[in-house]
Amino acid sequence: LKELNPGYTKSDPPRCLEGTRKYILLVIREWTNNLNSPNILWISAYPGTGKSTIAFTIAAELEWSHRMGTIFAFDRKSGMIPSVLWRHVTFTLACEYPNCRNHIVAALKGKPSGLTNITATEIFHQFVINPLEKWDSPPAKIPRDRLPVLIIDALDGCGGLGGSSAPDRKDVLSHIAEWTKLSPHFKLIITSRLEDDIGRTFFTSPHQSLDIGTGNAVSSESSHDIQRYIEHRFDEIVKANLGLPSNWPGKDVVDSLTSRASGMFIWAATALNYMEDFPGDDRLDDIQGGTLPPGDVHALYRQVLTKSSSKWRPQEHANFVDLVGAIVVIQVSLTAAEFACRLDMKETVVGNICNMLRPVLASGDTFRFAHQSFVDFL
């Protein structure tokens, strides 16, 4: 089975804050247990609404209940190809489900040359679809509480920068359309942005939809969840800064920020990250007192960068452009020392720039942007 392992390692985004996303998680749980429902659930929304957080929260629940088939997250920057997706699916199913493993091993033995020069479509048919169909015959062989659920997160990232015109993207969409012909025992959750080619595929394929509204379409539950998140983050900021009043910044501010977020978790997260660096009314006023359109995360990114870099000299701006470009282009996360070496900068310079970028960087010792929407903004 080692030959099947593509070496894929998934990122580990934060889980939903306890007590939030109750309705969405309930809908997903009910769908996973309903064998009369379509075998694909499409969770769609604009960037920054928390689709990946929801996907990984459900994945953790499924893993605990021994129903996690696999989770695979596409990354637009790394341009992961479909063969990596289906090899990862095959390898995980073989590791987690002995009966399915037998059929996968038999398929491997039928190919003396192994996986050399085999296409993603061939992997999908020979090592995913065929073994699943054989495993499900007769259906009673699979215990109901062990039926696997697979998750493909950020499908819109498939095809890399080529997007909907990339052949890889078209291949995966055709595979998804074929998945609908499988038994309802084999559930597939897909999260993605609302993009035309993905929408057309689902329009002609049986599936269940779950749309996460934003702006004027944001649900009261989503607004409540974002309010809970903002309150939680402010509580953490107050605990870490003893000079702040215990009730800072007050209910009116929380309500205002909740309204401004317009259902966009990434807007709330970026705003709170920005305020967390220098807690107090000055940065709060930057967010509250400006002319930021509600839910416009690009406008928020622009304001955060403008405020942070307003006093830079030309060389500091040049260093910033070089470092940001490197973080976008380089497909692996690097430390400050590694970036400094590659860009011929002082490590302190890299560190200072990254401190300014902290509201949009993922946590950890290596540097990568927390959300694709910031790369889109650039």
Secondary structure, 3 states (H helix, E strand, C coil): CHHHCCCCCCCCCCCCCCCCCHHHHHHHHHHHHCCCCCCEEEEECCCCCCHHHHHHHHHHHHHHCCCEEEEEECCCCCCCCHHHHHHHHHHHHHHHCHHHHHHHHHHHHCCCCCCCCCCHHHHHHHHHHHHHHHHCCCHHHCCHHHCCEEEEECHHHCCHHHHHHCHHHHHHHHHHHHHCCCCCCCEEEEEECCCHHHHHHHHCCCCEEEECCCHHHCCHHHHHHHHHHHHHHHHHHHHHCCCCCCCCCCHHHHHHHHHHHCCCHHHHHHHHHHHHHCCCHHHHHHHHCCCCCCCCHHHHHHHHHHHHHCCCCHHHHHHHHHHHHHHHHCCCCECHHHHHHHHCCCHHHHHHHHHHCHHHECCCCCECECCHHHHHHC
